[in-house]
């Protein structure tokens, strides 16, 4: 993964965390992942292309933990 792809993946993960923590959020965590999956699809490795939401969930966890 190139540094640009990593930065983009982290940015998408931060958006998900921001939306999830919002008081006006009505979506479940999985719905948020599905909502942002098309944006993350180009950065996702080939073996996760069928389950982009799962790969994105790993990035959200990394960002939330501060790694």
N, C-alpha and C positions, 0 to 999 in steps of 0.2 A: 504494500500500500504506500502510495506516495504521500509526502507531507500535506499536499493540497487536499487529497482525499481524506486524510485523517482530520484535518481542520474542518472540512465540510461535514464529516460524520459527527464530530463533536458539536458543531453548530446545530445540527438537526436534533441531537440528543438534548441540548440545552433548551431548544424550543419546546420539546416534549415535556421536560421537567417544569418549565415555566407554565405551560398550559395546565399541567397536572396539579400544580400548587395553587392555581388561580381559584378564587372563591366562586367564580361564575362557571367553572367547568362542570359540564353535565355528562362528559364522556368517561367511559371506563379506561383503564390503562391500555388494554388491548385495542380499544377503538382509537385511541390516540396513536398507537403504533401503526395501526392499519392506515390511518389518515396520512401519516408522514412516510409510509413505505414507498409510494411512487417517487418521492423526492430522493430517498436514500438508495433506490434501486441501482443507479449507475455506479455507486461506490461499493456495492455489495459484492463479495467474492462469488464466483460461479457456483460453488457448492451450496450456497445459501440462497440462490436466486428464487427458489420455490417458497422459501420461508424468510422473506426479508424482515418481517416483524421480529423474528427470533434474533437475528443478527443485530437489529436495531436495539432490541432490549438489552443486549450485552453492552452496547455503547452507552446506553442510558445509565446502566449500573456503574460503568467505569467513571462516567462524568459525575454521577451522584457521590461516588466514593472519593472523588478528587484525584483519580489516577490519570 
